Structures are given as C-alpha cells and as structure tokens.
C-alpha cells in the first residue's frame, strides 16, 4: 500500500462533501488536476492506497483520510489534445474517516520529522507522496 496527500479547496469541494457522497454510496472523481507531476502521482496509485484529504487555501490543514477506489482513468472534465487523445487522468476516491483534530500546515512545518514531506518541499503540488513514517506520524498528530 502507498500513501498520498491530495489537496482541495474546501469552498469548492470539502471533506464533508466527500463524506456525504460516500454515505450515499457514491465515489468522487478527483478531477481537474492540470499538473503533470500530480497526474503522474495519480497514475501511480493503486486501489486500496490511502490518501490524506488536505484543505488548501482555506484552513491549510489535513482533515481526514480517504481511499483510492478506482485506478487512473480519463478525467471527465478534460478536453482532448490535438490528436484526440486524453492527456489528463484522475482516480476515484471515497472517505474513510475524519481526523479527530485537523493537523495544520504550521504544525507540519514545525515538526522536524516532517521536513522532507512533499507538502513542505513541493508546496504547490496538489497530489503528493507521503512515506509510511510520515503517514503514521501525521495520523498520530491528527488523533487517529
């Protein structure tokens, strides 16, 4: 199993929105990503991988855990390129559980053991890798 962090602006799509969809038996297509590194991270994901849900811009905090329920597939919001090919792909996710206590970006940056976290080092990347050690520490910080 691999671990990831995926960002969303909570005023556009929040973790509560994902929880509601999951309760209704729906999945969320993690669409709209237009960065090659982030897309490649999604292409590397496998069903069953876990990801942190990070509220970006407003809050700047990890608020929950979600699971990857479908491997990379064409992003339904993407246009085809000049050759009629799909360039942008995405995965489908469902919520697993909220953090009892959100973990803020300030807390993450203040934790020396997280200095190599891609969220810190590659702050503009919307889909990033998380090591198992980082995952366990962040879960502990969030009360899981």
N, C-alpha and C positions, 0 to 999 in steps of 0.2 A: 504494500500500500504506500502511496505517496501522499504528501501533504502540500496544501496550496493556500494562498490568500487571494481573495477576489474582492475588488472594490466596487461599490455602487453608491451613488449619491442618494441619501435617504429621502430627499424630496422628490426623486424620480422613481426609485424602487427601493424600499426598505426591507430589513429583515422581517419586520411584522408582515409586510406584503407577501414575502416568501412563505412564512408560517401559514398564512391564510390559504395560499394556493396549495400547499402540501396537505393541509387539513381537508381540502376539497378533493384530494387525490390527483391534483394537477402537478405538472413539472414546470419549471421555468427555464426557458431557453436563454442562456447568458449571452444575449445578442448585443450587437452594436460596438464590439471591440474592433478598433481600427489601428492596431499597432502590431507589427509582425512578431515581436518577441512575445507579447501577450497571447497572440493567436497560436504561436508555436508551443507555448506552455499548455494551452488547452488541447492542442493536438497530442500532447504527451500524456494527457490524463487518461485514466482507466476507470471503468465503472467500479464504484466502491471506494475510490480515493476520497479523502476528506478535505474540506476547504474551510477556512475562516471567512466569515462574511464581515467585511470592513466598511463602515460608513465613512465615505470620503467627503471632503469639503465641509459638511455639517457634522460635527461630533468628532470626526477623526479618531475612530475607535473600533476595535474588534468587538462585535456584539453577539456573535453566535457561530455555530458550526453547521455546515451543510455537506451533503454527499453528492458525488457525481453519479448520475443515474443513466446517462447516455454519453457515449463517446463522441468525439468531434464529428460534426456534420455541417453541411452548408448553413450559413447564417441566413435566416429568412428575411432579414432586413437589408441584406447586401445586394448591390447591383452586380451584374456580371461584368467581367472585363471585356475589352475589345474583341477577344477571341471567343466570347460566350462562355467563359469559364468562371466558376466560383473561386474567389480568392480568399474570402473571409469565412471562417468556420467558428463554431461555438459548441459548447457542451450544454447538457440539460442538468439541472440541479434540483434538489429538494432540501428543505430544512431538516436538521437533526435535533438541535436544542439551542436555546439562547444561553449566553453567558449569564450567570447569576449577577456578575459585576462586569460591565464593559471594561476593556483594557485600552487606555488612551494612548495615542501616539507619543505624548510626552512621557508617559510611564515606560513605554517601549524604549525610547531613546535614552532614558535614564538608567536602563538596565544593561550593564556591561556585557552580560552573556548574550544579548540580542544585537550587539553592534554589527554583526555580519548579516542580519536579517535583510532580505532583499527589499522589504518595505522601507528600511532605513537607507540602504545603499542605492537603490534604484527607485526613488520615491514616486516617480511619475508612472511607473509600470502598473497597470491595472490588474494584471493576473501574474502572480509571482510564486516562486517555490518557497517552501518552508521545510527546514530539516526536522527530523524526528525529535531531536533535542530541543529545538526552538518550539515545536508544537507542544511538547509536554510542559515546558516552562510557561508558555502563554496560556495553556489550559489551566494550569495551577493558578496563575495570576488572575484569571477570569472566574475562579471558583469552581471549576469542574474537577 
